[in-house]
Amino acid sequence: MDIAVFSDIHGNYSALQACIDYSVGRGITNFVLLGDFVTDCPNPQKTMELIYVLKQYFNTYIIRGNREEYLLNYKKSGEGIWKKGSASGALLYTYENLTDKDFNFFDSLPNYNAFSMKGFPTFEYCHGSPTETAELLFKDKRNTKKVLSNLKSGVLLHGHTHIQETFVYRGKKAVNPGSIGIPWYYGGKTQFCILHGNGKTWEEEMIQLDYNRREILHDFKESGICSYAPAWAAVSMHTIRTGVDLNQTVLLRAMRLCEQERGMVRWPNIPEKYWAIALKEKYIDLHGKEIPHEKE
């Protein structure tokens, strides 16, 4: 039995389509989706339609990620502080482009589940960790070891970190398939994994694929997301182009610049000029391309 495991799509429907095509081409009809379906990339409705097709025609096992929780909580709280600008504009853009069908779907999903089928060992799956969608499970870290020690089965599928890796601790295994939509490393190739079950064990095959990046990068320009979150969109495009993630680096630098000049900073009230400086310091333009410069 083979199962394709997808995580952290982040609205990159072009990458998702490539991963679906590859999986179906290998005869796979079982899919596990580990959350963070949308936010960061344009036209989230295109990603959601692909997910609904998977759900309709294949065996799909789906949990929600922290981004779905953000969106649900924002809606349930009566909306609030998100506004245009690089701090929260990408979230607002996504929120405004989703439908009631999408929110109802997110609301129906669990944060954690276990796969159990006669003739195969059980495995568990979540986005961050079994108890917290935003927990980061990096290999060799104390919290990761604790999670594995408390695991009911021998395998945990998780995402959130965007790092494709396997970590084994005391005979139990944590498998991160990497990110489909905002992938780190491998030159920006989209990433997922295929679980191969032989009735006794699950073995993972890590996949990295080239795909039509021009399509999603074109949509950044045409969709309006760049006007909602100029610098954040630029950093997302840069990661798609290169596999190098600078989101948190640029965010923290913009916050620091704001604090230095204004004496305080409170997310999401970070003026765009500080984002522009942070981008320039990392030699990234507003199209996510690297600005030519002499390497140190």
GUTORMAR-804879 format. One record per atom (N, C-alpha, C): x, y, z; residue in three letters. Coordinates in steps of 0.02 Angstrom, whole numbers, padded with zeros to 5 digits, always signed. Example, Ala and Ser with C-alpha at 12.3 -4.5 7.8 and 13.67 -1.06 7.14 Angstrom:
+00660-00284+00390ala +00615-00225+00390ala +00660-00165+00390ala +00642-00112+00354ser +00684-00053+00357ser +00645+00002+00394ser 
***
This chain:
+00042-00060+00000met +00000+00000+00000met +00044+00062+00000met +00030+00109-00044asp +00067+00171-00049asp +00021+00230-00032asp +00048+00278+00005ile +00011+00338+00025ile +00054+00399+00012ile +00028+00447-00026ala +00063+00510-00037ala +00046+00557+00021ala +00097+00588+00049val +00089+00632+00108val +00107+00703+00088val +00057+00748+00091phe +00066+00818+00071phe +00060+00863+00133phe +00104+00912+00137ser +00100+00960+00192ser +00119+01030+00168ser +00094+01081+00204asp +00116+01150+00194asp +00112+01172+00121asp +00052+01168+00094ile +00040+01188+00024ile +00042+01264+00018ile +00015+01299+00066his +00017+01372+00069his -00008+01407+00006his -00058+01377-00025gly -00090+01408-00083gly -00053+01400-00148gly +00000+01362-00150asn +00038+01352-00212asn +00007+01296-00252asn -00046+01313-00289tyr -00083+01262-00326tyr -00042+01232-00383tyr +00005+01269-00410ser +00048+01243-00464ser +00090+01185-00439ser +00120+01194-00380ala +00160+01140-00350ala +00115+01081-00330ala +00057+01097-00302leu +00011+01044-00281leu -00010+01002-00341leu -00027+01034-00396gln -00047+00997-00456gln +00009+00951-00480gln +00071+00975-00478ala +00127+00933-00499ala +00135+00871-00454ala +00124+00881-00389cys +00131+00824-00342cys +00074+00774-00350cys +00014+00799-00363ile -00043+00755-00377ile -00030+00715-00440ile -00009+00749-00493asp +00003+00716-00557asp +00056+00661-00550asp +00109+00677-00514tyr +00163+00628-00505tyr +00137+00568-00466tyr +00099+00581-00413ser +00074+00526-00371ser +00025+00481-00409ser -00022+00512-00444val -00070+00473-00482val -00035+00434-00538val +00017+00465-00566gly +00056+00430-00618gly +00090+00368-00592gly +00101+00365-00526arg +00131+00306-00496arg +00078+00259-00467arg +00015+00273-00483gly -00039+00229-00463gly -00064+00239-00392gly -00046+00294-00361ile -00066+00306-00292ile -00137+00333-00289ile -00177+00304-00244thr -00247+00325-00235thr -00262+00344-00163thr -00210+00346-00121asn -00218+00363-00050asn -00176+00425-00034asn -00206+00473-00001phe -00172+00536+00014phe -00183+00557+00086phe -00130+00580+00119val -00135+00612+00184val -00115+00685+00176val -00158+00731+00200leu -00145+00802+00195leu -00136+00830+00265leu -00079+00862+00278leu -00059+00880+00345leu -00070+00954+00361leu -00111+00989+00324gly -00129+01057+00343gly -00087+01112+00313gly -00104+01174+00331asp -00077+01235+00300asp -00088+01233+00225asp -00151+01228+00207phe -00171+01223+00136phe -00163+01290+00101phe -00177+01344+00136val -00179+01410+00105val -00139+01461+00147val -00137+01522+00122thr -00099+01581+00146thr -00030+01581+00114thr -00006+01641+00099asp +00059+01656+00071asp +00061+01659-00005asp +00025+01616-00039cys +00023+01617-00112cys -00046+01642-00137cys -00049+01664-00200pro -00111+01693-00227pro -00164+01641-00245pro -00225+01666-00254asn -00281+01626-00278asn -00292+01562-00237asn -00307+01569-00173pro -00316+01509-00131pro -00373+01464-00155pro -00421+01493-00191gln -00477+01452-00215gln -00454+01397-00263gln -00399+01409-00299lys -00374+01358-00345lys -00346+01298-00306lys -00312+01312-00251thr -00288+01258-00208thr -00345+01220-00177thr -00395+01256-00153met -00452+01223-00120met -00489+01178-00169met -00496+01199-00231glu -00531+01157-00280glu -00493+01092-00292glu -00427+01095-00294leu -00387+01034-00302leu -00396+00988-00242leu -00399+01016-00182ile -00409+00975-00122ile -00478+00943-00123ile -00529+00980-00145tyr -00596+00951-00149tyr -00599+00895-00200tyr -00562+00901-00255val -00560+00847-00305val -00527+00785-00275val -00471+00795-00240leu -00438+00739-00206leu -00486+00704-00159leu -00521+00744-00120lys -00567+00718-00070lys -00624+00679-00102lys -00647+00701-00161gln -00703+00669-00194gln -00684+00603-00229gln -00625+00601-00259tyr -00609+00545-00302tyr -00557+00496-00274tyr -00525+00514-00218phe -00473+00471-00190phe -00485+00460-00116phe -00448+00413-00087asn -00451+00403-00015asn -00407+00456+00018asn -00438+00504+00052thr -00400+00559+00081thr -00409+00561+00156thr -00355+00576+00191tyr -00355+00582+00264tyr -00325+00651+00279tyr -00366+00694+00308ile -00348+00765+00310ile -00354+00793+00381ile -00303+00831+00401ile -00308+00868+00464ile -00292+00942+00448ile -00308+00985+00496arg -00295+01057+00484arg -00228+01077+00513arg -00203+01133+00487gly -00141+01162+00512gly -00152+01226+00550gly -00098+01257+00572asn -00105+01319+00610asn -00133+01376+00567asn -00120+01376+00502arg -00147+01429+00460arg -00224+01424+00455arg -00250+01364+00451glu -00323+01356+00451glu -00352+01379+00519glu -00315+01365+00572glu -00338+01388+00638glu -00337+01465+00641glu -00286+01496+00614tyr -00284+01569+00613tyr -00346+01597+00579tyr -00361+01569+00521leu -00418+01594+00481leu -00484+01582+00517leu -00492+01523+00545leu -00554+01507+00582leu -00562+01553+00643leu -00508+01562+00680asn -00512+01604+00740asn -00527+01676+00722asn -00499+01699+00666tyr -00512+01768+00644tyr -00585+01777+00627tyr -00613+01728+00593lys -00684+01731+00574lys -00729+01727+00636lys -00713+01681+00680lys -00755+01671+00739lys -00751+01729+00788lys -00696+01766+00787ser -00688+01823+00832ser -00721+01886+00806ser -00751+01881+00747gly -00782+01940+00718gly -00734+01983+00679gly -00679+01951+00656glu -00626+01985+00619glu -00591+02035+00665glu -00548+02076+00638gly -00512+02119+00685gly -00453+02156+00655gly -00391+02137+00675ile -00333+02180+00666ile -00296+02169+00600ile -00313+02119+00561trp -00278+02109+00498trp -00293+02167+00451trp -00241+02190+00416lys -00250+02245+00369lys -00198+02239+00314lys -00206+02280+00261lys -00158+02280+00207lys -00090+02302+00234lys -00038+02270+00210gly +00030+02281+00233gly +00065+02215+00241gly +00130+02215+00241ser +00167+02152+00239ser +00162+02110+00301ser +00141+02139+00357ala +00136+02100+00419ala +00077+02052+00418ala +00019+02075+00395ser -00041+02032+00397ser -00080+02032+00332ser -00056+02068+00282gly -00093+02074+00219gly -00105+02009+00183gly -00056+01963+00185ala -00064+01899+00151ala -00120+01858+00184ala -00125+01862+00250leu -00179+01829+00286leu -00246+01859+00267leu -00249+01926+00265leu -00311+01960+00247leu -00332+01944+00176leu -00284+01944+00130tyr -00298+01927+00060tyr -00329+01857+00055tyr -00298+01809+00090thr -00324+01740+00089thr -00394+01738+00118thr -00402+01770+00175tyr -00468+01770+00209tyr -00522+01796+00163tyr -00508+01849+00126glu -00558+01880+00083glu -00572+01839+00020glu -00528+01791+00005asn -00537+01750-00056asn -00561+01680-00041asn -00581+01666+00021leu -00610+01602+00039leu -00686+01607+00044leu -00718+01550+00042thr -00791+01548+00043thr -00816+01514+00107thr -00880+01518+00119asp -00909+01482+00176asp -00896+01407+00171asp -00896+01381+00110lys -00880+01311+00101lys -00811+01295+00129lys -00763+01338+00115asp -00694+01327+00138asp -00690+01330+00215asp -00723+01380+00244phe -00721+01386+00317phe -00756+01327+00351phe -00810+01305+00322asn -00845+01247+00350asn -00802+01184+00345asn -00766+01179+00290phe -00720+01123+00281phe -00665+01124+00333phe -00633+01183+00342phe -00581+01188+00393phe -00608+01170+00462phe -00668+01194+00476asp -00697+01183+00542asp -00713+01109+00555asp -00723+01071+00501ser -00740+01000+00508ser -00679+00956+00521ser -00620+00984+00513leu -00559+00944+00516leu -00532+00937+00587leu -00506+00879+00604pro -00471+00872+00669pro -00401+00900+00665pro -00370+00912+00722asn -00300+00934+00725asn -00251+00875+00725asn -00278+00816+00738tyr -00236+00756+00745tyr -00279+00696+00730tyr -00248+00644+00702asn -00285+00583+00690asn -00237+00524+00685asn -00265+00465+00684ala -00225+00404+00676ala -00253+00363+00619ala -00208+00338+00577phe -00227+00295+00522phe -00225+00223+00545phe -00281+00189+00537ser -00285+00119+00558ser -00322+00080+00506ser -00290+00028+00479met -00321-00014+00428met -00297-00086+00439met -00343-00132+00434lys -00327-00202+00446lys -00270-00224+00400lys -00221-00257+00428gly -00165-00282+00389gly -00106-00235+00386gly -00114-00174+00417phe -00059-00125+00416phe -00050-00095+00486phe +00012-00078+00502pro +00022-00046+00568pro -00009+00024+00570pro -00030+00044+00628thr -00058+00111+00637thr -00003+00163+00634thr -00019+00221+00605phe +00024+00280+00612phe -00019+00340+00631phe +00014+00390+00659glu -00021+00451+00680glu +00000+00509+00636glu -00044+00559+00630tyr -00027+00617+00588tyr -00057+00681+00616tyr -00018+00735+00607cys -00037+00800+00633cys -00001+00853+00591cys -00011+00916+00609his +00026+00969+00574his +00090+00987+00612his +00082+01015+00671gly +00140+01031+00712gly +00158+00973+00757gly +00114+00959+00805ser +00121+00901+00849ser +00052+00875+00864ser +00045+00817+00896pro -00022+00791+00911pro -00064+00836+00956pro -00032+00881+00994thr -00070+00923+01040thr -00070+00997+01022thr -00028+01017+00974glu -00023+01089+00958glu -00004+01098+00884glu -00049+01130+00846thr -00037+01136+00774thr +00025+01177+00757thr +00045+01222+00803ala +00102+01266+00788ala +00167+01244+00822ala +00167+01184+00853glu +00230+01161+00884glu +00279+01139+00830glu +00342+01157+00841leu +00395+01141+00793leu +00432+01078+00816leu +00429+01025+00775leu +00464+00963+00791leu +00526+00956+00746leu +00581+00982+00771phe +00645+00974+00736phe +00680+00912+00762phe +00719+00880+00719lys +00755+00820+00740lys +00804+00837+00796lys +00811+00789+00842asp +00858+00792+00898asp +00837+00841+00953asp +00781+00876+00945lys +00760+00923+00997lys +00723+00887+01053lys +00726+00916+01112arg +00697+00883+01171arg +00622+00873+01163arg +00587+00924+01138asn +00514+00917+01132asn +00495+00863+01081asn +00536+00856+01029thr +00522+00803+00980thr +00530+00734+01011thr +00581+00726+01050lys +00592+00662+01085lys +00534+00647+01133lys +00510+00699+01166lys +00454+00689+01212lys +00392+00668+01175lys +00378+00700+01118val +00319+00682+01078val +00325+00610+01054val +00383+00590+01030leu +00391+00521+01007leu +00385+00471+01064leu +00410+00489+01122ser +00404+00444+01180ser +00332+00431+01199ser +00288+00481+01188asn +00217+00475+01205asn +00175+00449+01148asn +00206+00433+01092leu +00169+00410+01033leu +00138+00342+01046leu +00076+00333+01024lys +00042+00270+01033lys +00063+00218+00981lys +00085+00243+00923ser +00106+00199+00868ser +00182+00207+00858ser +00207+00180+00802gly +00279+00185+00789gly +00299+00240+00741gly +00249+00273+00711val +00265+00324+00660val +00219+00385+00670val +00249+00445+00666leu +00212+00507+00666leu +00228+00546+00603leu +00176+00564+00565leu +00184+00609+00508leu +00169+00680+00533leu +00212+00727+00517his +00201+00796+00538his +00231+00844+00487his +00210+00906+00490gly +00237+00957+00445gly +00261+01017+00483gly +00242+01076+00459his +00250+01141+00492his +00320+01171+00486his +00373+01132+00492thr +00441+01160+00491thr +00466+01172+00420thr +00435+01141+00370his +00455+01146+00300his +00522+01112+00287his +00545+01072+00333ile +00608+01036+00324ile +00594+00962+00312ile +00612+00937+00255gln +00600+00867+00238gln +00652+00824+00274gln +00629+00784+00321glu +00676+00744+00360glu +00640+00688+00398glu +00680+00639+00419thr +00656+00585+00462thr +00699+00584+00525thr +00667+00574+00582phe +00702+00570+00646phe +00677+00509+00684phe +00723+00466+00705val +00706+00406+00742val +00731+00412+00814val +00687+00398+00861tyr +00706+00401+00932tyr +00674+00342+00968tyr +00716+00301+00997arg +00694+00242+01034arg +00645+00200+00995arg +00661+00189+00932gly +00621+00145+00890gly +00559+00177+00860gly +00547+00241+00875lys +00489+00275+00847lys +00512+00329+00799lys +00473+00340+00747lys +00496+00380+00691lys +00450+00440+00678lys +00480+00499+00670ala +00444+00560+00649ala +00464+00574+00577ala +00415+00580+00534val +00426+00592+00462val +00395+00658+00442val +00436+00703+00417asn +00413+00767+00390asn +00423+00765+00315asn +00368+00770+00276pro +00374+00764+00203pro +00400+00826+00169pro +00413+00880+00208gly +00433+00943+00178gly +00372+00983+00156gly +00385+01040+00127ser +00331+01085+00106ser +00319+01080+00031ser +00256+01074+00012ile +00238+01077-00059ile +00243+01148-00086ile +00217+01197-00048gly +00207+01263-00077gly +00262+01314-00065gly +00294+01312-00006ile +00349+01357+00010ile +00408+01313+00032ile +00435+01274-00014pro +00485+01223+00005pro +00553+01254+00020pro +00585+01226+00070trp +00653+01246+00088trp +00703+01198+00057trp +00759+01227+00036tyr +00816+01188+00009tyr +00799+01156-00059tyr +00844+01115-00083tyr +00836+01080-00148tyr +00820+01128-00205tyr +00846+01189-00200gly +00836+01237-00254gly +00764+01258-00264gly +00723+01248-00212gly +00653+01267-00217gly +00607+01215-00248gly +00633+01154-00259lys +00590+01101-00284lys +00535+01085-00234lys +00475+01071-00259thr +00420+01053-00216thr +00433+00984-00185thr +00409+00975-00124gln +00428+00915-00086gln +00368+00881-00053gln +00368+00815-00053phe +00321+00775-00015phe +00352+00707-00005phe +00315+00660+00024cys +00342+00593+00030cys +00289+00541+00014cys +00311+00482-00002ile +00267+00425-00013ile +00283+00373+00040ile +00231+00353+00076leu +00238+00299+00126leu +00224+00233+00092leu +00270+00186+00099his +00262+00118+00072his +00248+00071+00130his +00189+00041+00130gly +00171-00006+00183gly +00173-00078+00158gly +00208-00121+00195asn +00214-00191+00175asn +00176-00238+00222asn +00134-00208+00266gly +00097-00249+00314gly +00130-00253+00381gly +00195-00238+00384lys +00232-00241+00448lys +00261-00173+00466lys +00283-00135+00417thr +00314-00071+00429thr +00292-00020+00377thr +00305+00043+00391trp +00297+00098+00343trp +00366+00127+00328trp +00384+00129+00265glu +00448+00159+00245glu +00434+00219+00201glu +00468+00274+00214glu +00456+00335+00177glu +00505+00343+00119glu +00479+00369+00064glu +00519+00388+00006glu +00511+00463-00003glu +00565+00499+00005met +00562+00572+00000met +00566+00593-00073met +00522+00638-00092ile +00516+00660-00162ile +00531+00735-00166ile +00571+00755-00216gln +00579+00825-00234gln +00568+00831-00310gln +00524+00879-00329leu +00504+00885-00399leu +00512+00957-00424leu +00535+00962-00486asp +00528+01026-00521asp +00456+01034-00543asp +00433+01095-00550tyr +00365+01108-00573tyr +00362+01175-00607tyr +00304+01194-00631asn +00295+01256-00668asn +00292+01316-00621asn +00349+01340-00600arg +00351+01396-00553arg +00328+01462-00586arg +00337+01466-00652arg +00317+01527-00687arg +00243+01541-00677arg +00203+01488-00675glu +00131+01496-00668glu +00113+01530-00602glu +00140+01505-00547ile +00123+01533-00481ile +00154+01602-00473ile +00215+01612-00498leu +00247+01678-00493leu +00210+01730-00534leu +00183+01711-00592his +00141+01756-00632his +00079+01776-00594his +00050+01728-00558asp -00011+01743-00520asp +00001+01791-00462asp +00062+01790-00435phe +00077+01840-00384phe +00067+01911-00412phe +00090+01922-00473lys +00084+01988-00503lys +00013+02006-00522lys -00026+01957-00544glu -00092+01970-00572glu -00148+01968-00520glu -00136+01937-00462ser -00191+01922-00416ser -00208+01979-00368ser -00161+02023-00355gly -00172+02076-00306gly -00139+02063-00239gly -00111+02004-00228ile -00081+01989-00163ile -00020+02034-00149ile +00014+02055-00203cys +00073+02098-00193cys +00053+02168-00168cys -00006+02190-00185ser -00029+02255-00158ser -00052+02248-00086ser -00074+02189-00066tyr -00094+02177+00003tyr -00033+02169+00049tyr +00019+02136+00025ala +00077+02120+00067ala +00141+02122+00025ala +00165+02182+00006pro +00220+02187-00043pro +00283+02148-00023pro +00309+02161+00036ala +00372+02129+00054ala +00363+02056+00071ala +00307+02039+00104trp +00295+01969+00121trp +00288+01927+00058trp +00252+01954+00008ala +00245+01919-00056ala +00313+01911-00090ala +00355+01963-00085ala +00421+01960-00115ala +00463+01905-00084ala +00461+01899-00017val +00500+01847+00016val +00473+01778-00001val +00407+01772-00006ser +00377+01707-00026ser +00399+01688-00096ser +00398+01736-00142met +00420+01722-00211met +00494+01704-00212met +00534+01737-00170his +00605+01721-00166his +00616+01649-00144his +00577+01627-00094thr +00583+01558-00071thr +00563+01509-00126thr +00509+01525-00161ile +00488+01482-00217ile +00542+01478-00270ile +00574+01533-00284arg +00627+01534-00335arg +00690+01497-00313arg +00707+01501-00249thr +00774+01479-00227thr +00774+01423-00176thr +00720+01414-00137gly +00721+01367-00082gly +00752+01395-00019gly +00770+01460-00020val +00800+01494+00038val +00746+01533+00073val +00733+01517+00136asp +00680+01551+00173asp +00708+01608+00214asp +00680+01668+00204leu +00700+01726+00242leu +00641+01762+00274leu +00584+01729+00278asn +00524+01761+00304asn +00534+01788+00375asn +00556+01745+00420gln +00564+01767+00489gln +00621+01817+00497gln +00673+01808+00457thr +00730+01854+00460thr +00709+01924+00440thr +00671+01930+00385val +00648+01995+00362val +00597+02025+00410val +00551+01982+00434leu +00501+02006+00482leu +00534+02034+00545leu +00580+01997+00574leu +00612+02019+00636leu +00654+02082+00625leu +00685+02088+00567arg +00724+02147+00552arg +00678+02208+00544arg +00622+02200+00511ala +00574+02255+00503ala +00548+02277+00571ala +00534+02229+00615met +00510+02246+00682met +00564+02282+00722met +00625+02260+00715arg +00680+02292+00751arg +00690+02364+00728arg +00688+02375+00662leu +00696+02442+00635leu +00640+02488+00659leu +00579+02462+00661cys +00522+02500+00685cys +00531+02519+00759cys +00553+02471+00798glu +00563+02483+00869glu +00618+02535+00881glu +00672+02531+00843gln +00727+02578+00851gln +00706+02649+00837gln +00666+02658+00786glu +00647+02726+00766glu +00587+02753+00805glu +00540+02709+00822arg +00478+02732+00854arg +00474+02718+00929arg +00521+02678+00953gly +00522+02663+01024gly +00479+02604+01044gly +00438+02579+00998met +00396+02521+01011met +00374+02490+00945met +00353+02429+00949val +00326+02395+00890val +00272+02347+00913val +00217+02346+00876arg +00163+02300+00893arg +00135+02272+00827arg +00143+02206+00818trp +00117+02173+00758trp +00041+02182+00756trp +00010+02197+00697pro +00040+02202+00631pro +00057+02273+00609pro +00064+02319+00657asn +00075+02390+00640asn +00149+02403+00628asn +00174+02377+00573ile +00244+02386+00553ile +00244+02422+00486ile +00258+02486+00484pro +00256+02524+00421pro +00298+02492+00366pro +00275+02500+00305glu +00306+02465+00248glu +00378+02487+00236glu +00395+02547+00257lys +00464+02571+00244lys +00516+02526+00279lys +00497+02500+00336tyr +00544+02456+00372tyr +00551+02389+00337tyr +00497+02365+00310trp +00500+02304+00270trp +00545+02314+00208trp +00538+02372+00177ala +00579+02386+00117ala +00653+02387+00134ala +00671+02416+00190ile +00741+02416+00211ile +00765+02345+00224ile +00725+02306+00259ala +00744+02237+00275ala +00753+02195+00212ala +00709+02205+00162leu +00717+02171+00099leu +00782+02191+00064leu +00794+02256+00062lys +00854+02281+00028lys +00917+02254+00059lys +00917+02249+00126glu +00976+02223+00161glu +00990+02151+00142glu +00938+02115+00122lys +00946+02045+00101lys +00951+02039+00025lys +00955+02095-00010tyr +00963+02097-00082tyr +00907+02061-00119tyr +00845+02076-00097ile +00786+02048-00130ile +00743+02105-00155ile +00721+02101-00219asp +00677+02153-00244asp +00604+02132-00234asp +00557+02174-00256leu +00486+02162-00243leu +00457+02106-00288leu +00497+02079-00333his +00476+02021-00372his +00506+01956-00344his +00539+01962-00288gly +00570+01903-00258gly +00634+01882-00290gly +00662+01926-00332lys +00725+01911-00366lys +00783+01940-00326lys +00841+01909-00333glu +00900+01934-00298glu +00928+01995-00335glu +00943+02047-00296ile +00975+02107-00324ile +01049+02092-00332ile +01078+02102-00392pro +01149+02088-00402pro +01192+02128-00353pro +01240+02093-00323his +01287+02125-00278his +01349+02082-00271his +01402+02112-00247glu +01463+02074-00236glu +01454+02031-00173glu +01469+01967-00181lys +01465+01921-00124lys +01521+01935-00075lys +01504+01932-00011glu +01555+01942+00040glu +01600+01881+00046glu 
***
